Structures are given as structure tokens and as C-alpha cells.
């Protein structure tokens, strides 16, 4: 593993995994696994400060970044949209220029992906996408790390995602395409991922040999899956559609019946928070195949590897 001083990632933004090379993604994953195995604080970022801008609520993103900076010897500042002037009309460009004079990196969790892109355009420091409506790259780095832990490699493995064609689905397709993991997205009709992102993932997959598919056929999608993944049916910002979505997704619940066609040693994943009894039954998320809490823990290790590498 290259030392921090030698890393090619220093100063790099993480807006979407599409912008990163496969070997850069694998570098982060290997480093995260190394940090988890060592399991001890390292003063790699002593004197460094991360600004964390939140326009959406958070549990795992906030805690993993804040604790990660602490364990690396640095400091994290929580900046809600109510606390900074960006929430009161200051331009994103001005915010980026000012924060670049104070901080060493920015992590932002927001709505429109264009906000993250504009922030990165005007900032002189690394910008990390902690979640937008279109992408969630940090979550999928932790997902890929978890798959490596349990399945040893990506080659010849199939991931089946069941649920809304949201930011998780988008980033899973992109991440899988980069590392050579077959990925099937299973959604009800009219809830498919964005066509342009599907096309982007399929184009990326040509280099790795991964198969990126989208289907409405639940049984076909889960057939022979090594990894089964789901998410809430109404993501943040779509709560007003909750009742409508309950009806549309009711046949797409992950339960013992739907999982009967997956491989016998499948692992179950969920980015959390989960709504037990909706997208997944309690017996599955709390069962022996579930790795959701290892997956959640791995947010911390991936975040540390990411921060240490870009800083």
C-alpha cells in the first residue's frame, strides 16, 4: 500500500465514483481494510480541519466523518445550512472561496448534485460528496469494502439491488462498473434509475467486463445473487409520496420468499436507516445473512481512508 505521501489521490475531489479510476477506488478499499485491521488511531491529519455542510439530516455520514477526523488527529466542524450564510443567500462560489481559506477539506450533504459540483469548481481544497439526490459515493465505497470482506473479490459475483432507482442505485451501478462487479437494479415500473446514469455505468462497465442491468422482474433480478441490497422506498425529499410508493413497491419486499432464488450463501445489505416490515422483513435484516451493521461500521473505515488519502 502506498504511503500517504505517495498517494495519487492527494487534493482530489470525490463528487461521484465515475470521476475516479478503478485502481484509485481499489486503493481506498485496500487502505480502509488495512485501517480496520490495525484498529488504532493514527495522527495522520494532525492540525487538519474538515468542514461538514449539512442540508440533509444524517446519522452515519456525520458520525463517521467526525469520528474519523478525530481518530486521524484532525478536527471536524459541523456546519448546518442554518449556521452558515449559504443558507441565507450567500452564493455557493463565495462560500467555497471563503471556506478554502479556513479549512483543509469540505464534505457536503445536500439535495441537487449541481450544488456539489459548483462548490468543487470554486474551492481550492478537496470537496467530498456526502450525499446528493443523484449520488452517494461514500456509502458505496463502504458497500464495496463490505463485499470484499465477505466475498474476497468482485469477479464473478452478482449484486442485486431491489427498490427505488435512487442515489444508492446510481452509485452502486457506477461503483460496480468500475470494479468489475455484476449489478442488477430491480425496480417497479416508473421508478427506474435515471437513463443517462444507467448508460454511463454500462459504458464504464465495458472496461471491467461487469454486467449492468435494470429490470422490473424481481425473481430474475435476484436469481443467483451473491449480494442482495435494498433501501427505503421513499428517500429523503420524497416523503410526500410515501403512501403512493407503499402501493407501488409492495411486491418488491425483500423477504424469505423473494430470497429463495438467491445463492445459498448470499449476504444481505442495506444502507440504513431501514423500515422493517416495508422494504425488508425483520427476519432478514436481523438474520444470519445480514451484514448491515458491518456495512455501517465500514463507513468509518472508508471515510478515514478517503480523508487520509485526499489530504
N, C-alpha and C positions, 0 to 999 in steps of 0.2 A: 504494500500500500504506500503510495507516495506520501511524503510528509506534507504538512500544511504549507510550508514554504514553497514546495514544488508544485502544488496543485494548479491545474489549468483553469480552475473554477473561480479563482480569486477575482472579486469585483463583478461577477456575473449575476444578472437578474434571473429570477425564476418566475415567469409570468404564466407559462404553460410548458408542459413537457415536450411539446412539439418543437420548441426552440433549442432543446438540448440533444446532444448526440447520445447514441446508445451507450458508448463507453463512459460518458460523463454520468449518466444515470446509474450505471453499474458501479461506478466509483463511489457514489454516495451510498449505495446499498451495502457495499462491502465495508465501507468505513463505519456505517451505522451498526452493522453486525459486530464489528470489532469493538466499538464503544460499549455496546450492550454486554459483550462478553467480559470486558475489563471491569465494567461496573464501578467506576470510581471517578470522582470529579477531577478535571484537568484544567489548569489555569491557562488555557489556550487563548482566551479572549479577555484577559485582564485589561481593564481600562476601556473596553469597547462597550458601546451602548446601542441597543436596538429600540427603535420607536415602533410601537404596535398600534395601528389605527384600526378601530373597530366601528363599523357602521352596521354590523350584524352581531347578534349575541353569539357567545362562544363558551364552550367548556374545554374541549380537548385542545383546540388551537391556542387559546390564551395560556392555559396552564403549561402545555408542553413547550411553548416558546419561552415563557417566563422562567420556568424551572430550568430549561436547557441553557439559557444565558447564565443563570446563577451557577449552575454546575460547571460551566466553562470559564467562570471567573469574571463574567461581564455583568451588565445590568440591562433590564428591560423596562421601558416606560409604557404604561397603558394609556392610550390616547383615544377616548371615545369621541364621536362626532359632536357631542355636546361640550367637550372640553377644549377643542381647538377651533380656530376661526374658519377652517374649511367647512364646518357645519353651519357657519353663519354667512357664507357667501364669498369667502376668500378663494381665489382661483386655485385650481389644483397645481398649476405651474408655479405660482408664488409659494404655495405650501411646500412643494418639492424643493425649491431653491433654498428656502429658509431652513428646513429640516436637514438638508445636506450640510449646512454649516455647523449643526449641533451634534448630529448622530453619525453612526458608522453604517447603519443599515435601517431599512424600513420594511415592516411586514404590514400588509393591509388586508382587511377582510371587509368586502363591500358588495355592492349589487352589480352594476354594469361593469363588464370587463374593460371597457374603454377607459374607465377611471384609473385602473391599474396601469394600463398602457401609457396614459398621459403622465401619470406620476413618474413612471420609469423614464420617460422621454426627457423630463426636465430635472430629474435627480442626478446628482453626481456620485451617489452611493448605491449599493445593491438594493433592489426592490424585490420583495418576495410576496407572491400572491397567496394569501391565507385562505382565500375562497372568493369566487365571484359567481354570478348566476350561470356562467358558462363553464368554468373550470375549477378544479380543486386538486392541484398538483401535489401539495404536501400530503394530503390524505392518501393519494395513490402511491406515492413513494413508500409510505408505511405499509400499504397493502402489498406492494411488490416485495418488500422486505419480509413480511409475514409468510408469503407464498414460498420464498426461498428457504425460510426456516423449516417449513413443513414438507415441502416438495423437492427441495435441494436444487432444482433447476426449473427453467421455464420451458425448455424444449420438449415438445410432445405433450404439453399439458393444456387443458381446456378450462377456461374460466367462463362461467355462465352468470350473467347479471340479470336479475329479474326485477322489473319495476319501472319507474319513470325514466324517460330519456333525458336526465338532468345533468348537472355539472359532474357528478360522480361517474355516470355512464360515459360522458365525453372524455374525461381524464383516464378512465380505465381503458377505453379504446386506444387513446394516444399512447399511454404507457405500455400497454400490451404490445402494440405495434412496434414500439421501439425495441423492446427486449425479446421479442420472438415468442410471445405467449398468445395462443389462440383465444379469442374473446368473442362471445356471442351475447348480444344485447337482446333481451326478451321483454317486449312491452305490449300493452294493449294498443289497438289501432288508435291513431291520432295522438299518441304520447311517445312517439319515436324520438330518438335524439336528432339534433339538427343535421340535415342532409349534408351541409358543407363540412361539418366536423367528421361525419362518417366517411366522406370522400377523402378528407385529409388523412384520417387514420389508415384507410385502405391503401393510399398512396405510400405512406410511410412503411406499411407492412410489406411492401414489395422487397425492401432491402433485407428484412429479417426473416421473411418466409411465414410470418404469422397470418392466420386467417381471421379477419374481422367481419362478423356477420350481424345482421339485425333481422329479427323475426317476431311475429306475433304468436308463434306456435310454442307454447310452454313446454310440452313434452319433448319436442325436437330440440329446443334450446338447452334443456337440462341434460339430455341424453349423453351419457358417458362423461359428464363433467367431473373434473378433479377439484374444482373450486366453485362453490355456489355462493353468490353475493346478492344482497338486496339492500334497499334503502327505504326510507319513509315514502309514502305515496304523495304527500304534499310537502314539498320542501319549503324552506323559509321564503316568504313572499307569495306563496300560493295557498295560504291558509283559507282564504275565502272560497276556494274550490274544494275544500276537504270533503264535503258530502258528495259532490259530483264524482270526485276521484274514488271514494269508497265504492261506489257502484261500478265504475269503470274497471277497477283493479281487483274486484272481489275474487275473480277466478285465478288470480296471479299470486296468491298467497304461497309462501314457502312453508311447506308442512311435510309430514312424513309421507304422505301420498305423492306429492309432486317430486319429492326427492328419491322416490323408489327407482327412478331410471338413472340417477347419478351413479358414479362409481362407488363401490362399497367403502372406499377409504377417502371419500370426499371430505373437504373441510368447508365449514360454513363461515362466511364473513359478513360483517355489517359495519358501516362507518359510524353508526350511532349518532344521535340518540335513536332508540328503537321504540316502536309502538307495538308491544306484544299483543298478539291477537288480531293485528291488522296485516302488515306485510310479512310477518313471520309469527309462528306459534311459539309459545314459551318453551315447549319441549325441545324445539330445535335450537333456539338461541342459548338455552341453558344446558344443552345436551353435550354428549361426548365428542361430537364432530365440530362443535363450535370453537372458534379461535378468536372471538370478537374482543376479548379483553387483552389478549396478547397483541392483537392488531392495534387496539387503543394505546397500549403501552409503547408500542413501536413508533407512535407519533413523536414521543420524546427523543428516542434514539436517532431517528431520521432528522428531526429538527436540529439536533446537536451536530450531526454530521454535515448538514447543509450550512448551518451558521459558521461552523469552523472552516468550511471549505471556501465559502464566498468572502469571508472576512480575513 
